[in-house]
């Protein structure tokens, strides 16, 4: 048990480090090739925060642990709202831009409901996964257009490359990308293997470990990004990172992973999980719609209380 816990922590460290290396390499290559910053932010930087969820879920699916694969996506989405947004709001009220209130937050709720309907029978099939991937492509296109018009805030790459050293930067960036992917795959494998061992040692289901321990571990990049954005008073990025990550997790993680291998879970457990995900997404939408301007400290406390209640419900139902 102790060894498994240490391996899990090691896996989280390797996973987060791999995501950072991947983003750094991808940013260098894209900047050296002259790719617009907004495109880099929408693809490379945004992907970096959800890469841990993707690789952990992929490793879980490939190893036949569908409960961890799907539980990681659902648990990460619940943690993003109930834990990360709550902590960001407690630290400093998170202002909500009009475009975010009208499109991104309702969109997050819509795709949450869609995933719930898809897995209600206990299976996320390949045709359903393909539909999620298509919607993901549409989401990227619409977001890019909104960003071009200044309606959507996206993270900007921190690395600025001298075009005179293009070849060197492309080679260096490519090497970092390869190293990042290897680290993500290795970290994902360590997390899945150790999570299974921890679940068996505690007498808990793999689904519960995926929903809680694994989900929080893979959400650390979102936590760091949102806290930093809040401290810098970049509220649009703080909330945009969380909402965008939830949409990304459903369309860009569950979709591709389900294409690799259909995700089969216990229907009863699956319904409880997706109901909680839809419930907290609906709560966030209601808070944003009613408040209009920000998610304040009271809202943060409410989200945190709901998150604690969901954790208790999942543990009781295990």
URWO-V342426 format. One record per backbone hydrogen bond with DSSP energy under -1.0 kcal/mol. NH is the residue of the N-H (numbers start at 0). CO is the residue of the C=O. If there is no record, write none. Layout:
[[NH | CO] [NH | CO]]
This chain:
[[4 | 0] [5 | 1] [6 | 2] [7 | 3] [8 | 4] [9 | 5] [10 | 6] [11 | 7] [12 | 8] [13 | 9] [14 | 10] [15 | 11] [16 | 12] [17 | 13] [18 | 14] [19 | 15] [20 | 16] [21 | 17] [22 | 18] [23 | 19] [24 | 20] [25 | 21] [26 | 22] [27 | 23] [28 | 24] [29 | 25] [30 | 26] [31 | 27] [32 | 28] [33 | 30] [34 | 29] [39 | 35] [40 | 36] [41 | 37] [42 | 38] [44 | 39] [45 | 40] [46 | 42] [47 | 43] [48 | 44] [50 | 46] [53 | 49] [54 | 50] [55 | 51] [56 | 52] [57 | 53] [58 | 54] [59 | 55] [60 | 56] [61 | 57] [62 | 58] [63 | 60] [64 | 59] [68 | 64] [69 | 65] [70 | 66] [71 | 67] [72 | 68] [73 | 69] [74 | 70] [75 | 71] [76 | 72] [77 | 73] [78 | 74] [79 | 75] [80 | 76] [81 | 77] [82 | 78] [83 | 78] [84 | 79] [86 | 82] [87 | 83] [88 | 84] [89 | 85] [90 | 86] [91 | 87] [93 | 294] [95 | 292] [100 | 96] [101 | 97] [102 | 98] [104 | 99] [106 | 102] [107 | 103] [108 | 104] [109 | 105] [110 | 106] [111 | 107] [112 | 108] [113 | 109] [114 | 110] [115 | 111] [116 | 112] [117 | 113] [118 | 114] [121 | 118] [123 | 262] [128 | 124] [129 | 125] [130 | 126] [131 | 127] [132 | 128] [133 | 129] [134 | 130] [135 | 131] [136 | 132] [137 | 133] [138 | 134] [139 | 135] [140 | 136] [141 | 137] [142 | 138] [143 | 139] [144 | 140] [145 | 141] [146 | 142] [147 | 143] [148 | 144] [149 | 146] [150 | 145] [164 | 161] [165 | 162] [168 | 164] [169 | 165] [170 | 166] [171 | 167] [172 | 168] [173 | 169] [174 | 170] [175 | 171] [176 | 172] [177 | 173] [178 | 174] [179 | 175] [180 | 176] [181 | 177] [182 | 178] [183 | 179] [184 | 180] [185 | 181] [186 | 182] [187 | 183] [188 | 184] [189 | 185] [190 | 186] [191 | 187] [192 | 188] [193 | 189] [194 | 190] [195 | 191] [196 | 192] [197 | 193] [198 | 194] [199 | 195] [200 | 196] [201 | 197] [203 | 198] [208 | 204] [209 | 205] [210 | 206] [211 | 207] [213 | 208] [215 | 211] [216 | 212] [217 | 213] [222 | 218] [223 | 219] [224 | 220] [225 | 221] [226 | 222] [227 | 223] [228 | 224] [229 | 225] [230 | 226] [231 | 227] [232 | 229] [233 | 228] [234 | 232] [237 | 233] [238 | 234] [239 | 235] [240 | 236] [241 | 237] [242 | 238] [243 | 239] [244 | 240] [245 | 241] [246 | 242] [247 | 243] [248 | 244] [249 | 245] [250 | 246] [251 | 247] [253 | 248] [256 | 252] [257 | 253] [258 | 254] [259 | 255] [260 | 256] [262 | 123] [264 | 121] [269 | 265] [270 | 266] [271 | 267] [272 | 268] [273 | 269] [274 | 270] [275 | 271] [276 | 272] [277 | 273] [278 | 274] [279 | 275] [280 | 276] [281 | 277] [282 | 278] [283 | 279] [284 | 280] [285 | 281] [286 | 282] [287 | 283] [288 | 284] [289 | 285] [290 | 286] [291 | 287] [292 | 290] [294 | 93] [299 | 295] [300 | 296] [301 | 297] [302 | 298] [303 | 299] [304 | 300] [305 | 301] [306 | 302] [307 | 303] [308 | 304] [309 | 305] [310 | 306] [311 | 307] [312 | 308] [313 | 309] [314 | 310] [315 | 311] [316 | 312]]
